[in-house]
Amino acid sequence: MTDRFTESRRLFERAQQSIAGGVNSGIRKMEQPVPLYFARGAGSRLWDVDGNEYLDFQTGQGALLFGHAPTGLADALAAQARLGTHWAAQSELEIDVAERLQSMVPGAERVRFNNSATEVVMSALRLARGLTGKPLVLKFEGHYHGWSDEGLVGFAPPPDKWGTADEPTRLHPSKGIIPEVLDQFVVARWNDPEHLRHRVDQYRGKIAAIIFEPALCNTGCLEPAAGLLATIRELCDREGALMIADETITGFRFGAACAQGYYGFSPDLTIFGKAIGGGVPFAALAGKAKVFDPIIRGEVVHAGTLNANPLCLAASRWCLDEILALGPQHPAGLQRLGQRLIAGLEKLAREYNVPLQAQGPALVFHTTLLKPGAATGPIRDYRDYVQRHDAPRWAHLRRCLLEHGVRAIERGLWFLSLAHSDADIDTALTRATAAFAQHATEWKT
Ligand SMILES: Cc1ncc(COP(=O)(O)O)c(C=O)c1O
């Protein structure tokens, strides 16, 4: 492979002397051959410090639904910055954003704002326990709900420790967590309604909430199996538990009414992050009005110096107005582009004999490279994903794509943005042709 990344290498080396490990979020170290340093983004494109240009499908880990540096968003931020960057107090802006959320998402009867989805998940789980008086949260293997002690339980357990199919182990990938946190969780496999029923039955009367990504996007891209979301709703109603949809990725990407509108379900609480701020640190907890009572009464604490920060609110108001202006075109337009990209990648895979399988609703999708001998067909859950996805082979293909100016996510996900055009998809596929050719030549199984 060539080395087009000399300036990024130089900066990464310099960063080691001041930034612990050289990066500010562990996952960024995954980027091969070196974590890249960027100078500028515009629309669907991004330029690194070596002057390389990319068609970007990483899009700020999905936050940039409107692409890089859209003019309207930049103007909204600049105008607000001149009025004030932070008040730690009320503003009409926060009502503007809350009212837009109410109008777009049926379940958003009330909201509270934070600055990251990790925080919002912590609030949601605290609220669920505070409201129900029950101790346990059920979550699904492979689902990611932020990096807190609670959010990472059951995320990426190693195969030798993942427990039986009936009783997945509660594991946390980090040292240093409060060990008792693990006791507060029940882990279930995704996409198996009968197994879910069994897990809830095992802990009857003790479950405060079931939390889930409506389409699992942090381990492959696994849409919910038929009947799964209805089963979660039914079990939550039966148990008096809260159904918590973590729409950090799906929110606004799947339409104005988010994944809950797209799949047709009605959660008690919803977590929003990423696209709600279009790339600024903004996140929200939304839900049914009565669920917020313990916060309103002050029995459950929700706080934060930078909550409802006016810069973030100005950005969010612009983002939500953009979605509202698109009307019923969204998400159909985004999905059509995603489908074109998927079809093109699958065609290249056939031409170059690369065992690539795309999965997901095209608004976001995952490219799995099957391990030698692995069965073809849709991946169902976390374990299936680990058993069939050839991560090193994907890392090689991803690097080839990067070298030819196409940037996907390190773990195989691709995010479309509203800044992508048909011409961008054509260019991406032309570039990808060279990348597949390189991969086919260099990769040795
Ligand atoms: C589904 C989901 N929930 C929560 C989070 C945490 O969001 P943040 O990184 O903004 O804290 C993420 C981040 O990727 C996510 O994908």
The ligand as a Tripos MOL2 file, in Angstrom:
@<TRIPOS>MOLECULE
LIG
   16    16     1     0     0
SMALL
NO_CHARGES

@<TRIPOS>ATOM
      1 C1        -27.1650    3.9770   20.1150 C.3       1 LIG1
      2 C2        -26.2240    4.8920   20.8370 C.ar      1 LIG1
      3 N1        -26.5210    5.3040   22.0790 N.ar      1 LIG1
      4 C3        -25.7300    6.1420   22.7570 C.ar      1 LIG1
      5 C4        -24.5580    6.6050   22.2160 C.ar      1 LIG1
      6 C5        -23.6830    7.5340   22.9830 C.3       1 LIG1
      7 O1        -23.6720    8.7720   22.3670 O.3       1 LIG1
      8 P1        -22.5750    9.8770   22.7430 P.3       1 LIG1
      9 O2        -21.3180    9.3950   22.1290 O.co2     1 LIG1
     10 O3        -23.1280   11.1330   22.1710 O.co2     1 LIG1
     11 O4        -22.4940    9.9540   24.2150 O.co2     1 LIG1
     12 C6        -24.2000    6.2010   20.9250 C.ar      1 LIG1
     13 C7        -22.9420    6.6570   20.3140 C.2       1 LIG1
     14 O5        -22.4970    6.2070   19.3020 O.2       1 LIG1
     15 C8        -25.0450    5.3170   20.2170 C.ar      1 LIG1
     16 O6        -24.7420    4.8750   18.9820 O.3       1 LIG1
@<TRIPOS>BOND
     1     1     2 1
     2     2     3 ar
     3     2    15 ar
     4     3     4 ar
     5     4     5 ar
     6     5     6 1
     7     5    12 ar
     8     6     7 1
     9     7     8 1
    10     8     9 2
    11     8    10 1
    12     8    11 1
    13    12    13 1
    14    12    15 ar
    15    13    14 2
    16    15    16 1
@<TRIPOS>SUBSTRUCTURE
     1 LIG1         1 GROUP 0 **** ****
